Amino acid sequence: MSTELTKADKVADKLDKFRDHLLHRLPLKPSEHETLDKYRKCFAWRSKLFSPQQVVSMLMQEYGLKYSQAYQLMAESTKLYGKVDDIDREGTRKILIENLYVAMSLAVKDRNAEAIIAATREIAKLSKVHDDQSPLTADELMPARVVKYVQNNVTIHNNGTGLEDLPLE
């Protein structure tokens, strides 16, 4: 039982170095900079909505790590930067829209009309642009304001109430 606490303390101490660097700009050794870059990459992949298993696989592939090392790196990255799963619904929607724009640009590059149309529909769906919505009226697009313009002794209301003559001086 005491060895578990010691391991947890070691992890906390290890991450404290990185927290101090991120918050207070304390210097790190070159090997620690490499580890911090791995943490950042891991967090970036999770932010792009890759699953934990996909991130572990990508870490193993990119850095030649064993499964346990890659999983530990991902767990430490989560402790350092926070849980990506806690992103709110709006944030997730925006990330998905950005990913769809990337997919659409690749489809445009490949001249794949079906993929372009599919990406456009998904973007519209996530952006809450629906075909069944009634179009906005002119009054909804430009709500009436009470502004008076005086021109040639005539007051004009831009909200369409008409003209009023001013008394001549």
TAMOJO-V235333 format. One record per residue. N is the residue number from 1. RES is the residue in one small letter. SS is DSSP state (h for helix, s for strand, l for the rest). OMEGA is omega as a letter, one per 30 degrees, with the letter a starting at -180 (999 if undefined). Layout:
BEGIN
N:RES:SS:OMEGA
N:RES:SS:OMEGA
END
This chain:
BEGIN
1:m:l:a
2:s:h:l
3:t:h:l
4:e:h:l
5:l:h:l
6:t:h:l
7:k:h:l
8:a:h:l
9:d:h:l
10:k:h:l
11:v:h:l
12:a:h:l
13:d:h:a
14:k:h:a
15:l:h:l
16:d:h:l
17:k:h:a
18:f:h:l
19:r:h:l
20:d:h:l
21:h:h:a
22:l:h:a
23:l:h:a
24:h:h:l
25:r:l:l
26:l:l:a
27:p:l:l
28:l:l:l
29:k:l:l
30:p:h:l
31:s:h:l
32:e:h:l
33:h:h:l
34:e:h:l
35:t:h:l
36:l:h:l
37:d:h:l
38:k:h:l
39:y:h:a
40:r:h:a
41:k:h:l
42:c:h:l
43:f:h:l
44:a:h:l
45:w:h:l
46:r:h:l
47:s:h:l
48:k:l:l
49:l:l:l
50:f:l:a
51:s:l:l
52:p:h:l
53:q:h:l
54:q:h:l
55:v:h:l
56:v:h:l
57:s:h:a
58:m:h:l
59:l:h:l
60:m:h:a
61:q:h:a
62:e:h:a
63:y:h:l
64:g:l:a
65:l:l:l
66:k:l:a
67:y:h:a
68:s:h:l
69:q:h:a
70:a:h:l
71:y:h:l
72:q:h:l
73:l:h:l
74:m:h:l
75:a:h:l
76:e:h:l
77:s:h:l
78:t:h:l
79:k:h:a
80:l:h:a
81:y:h:a
82:g:l:a
83:k:l:l
84:v:h:a
85:d:h:a
86:d:h:l
87:i:l:a
88:d:l:a
89:r:h:a
90:e:h:l
91:g:h:l
92:t:h:l
93:r:h:a
94:k:h:l
95:i:h:l
96:l:h:l
97:i:h:l
98:e:h:l
99:n:h:l
100:l:h:l
101:y:h:l
102:v:h:l
103:a:h:a
104:m:h:l
105:s:h:l
106:l:h:l
107:a:h:l
108:v:h:l
109:k:h:l
110:d:h:a
111:r:l:a
112:n:l:a
113:a:h:a
114:e:h:l
115:a:h:l
116:i:h:a
117:i:h:l
118:a:h:l
119:a:h:l
120:t:h:l
121:r:h:l
122:e:h:l
123:i:h:l
124:a:h:a
125:k:h:l
126:l:h:l
127:s:l:l
128:k:l:l
129:v:l:a
130:h:l:l
131:d:l:a
132:d:l:l
133:q:l:l
134:s:l:a
135:p:l:l
136:l:l:l
137:t:l:l
138:a:h:l
139:d:h:l
140:e:h:l
141:l:h:a
142:m:l:a
143:p:l:a
144:a:l:l
145:r:l:l
146:v:l:l
147:v:l:a
148:k:s:l
149:y:s:l
150:v:s:a
151:q:s:a
152:n:l:l
153:n:l:l
154:v:s:l
155:t:s:a
156:i:s:l
157:h:s:a
158:n:l:l
159:n:l:l
160:g:l:a
161:t:l:l
162:g:l:a
163:l:s:l
164:e:s:l
165:d:s:l
166:l:l:l
167:p:l:l
168:l:l:a
169:e:l:999
END
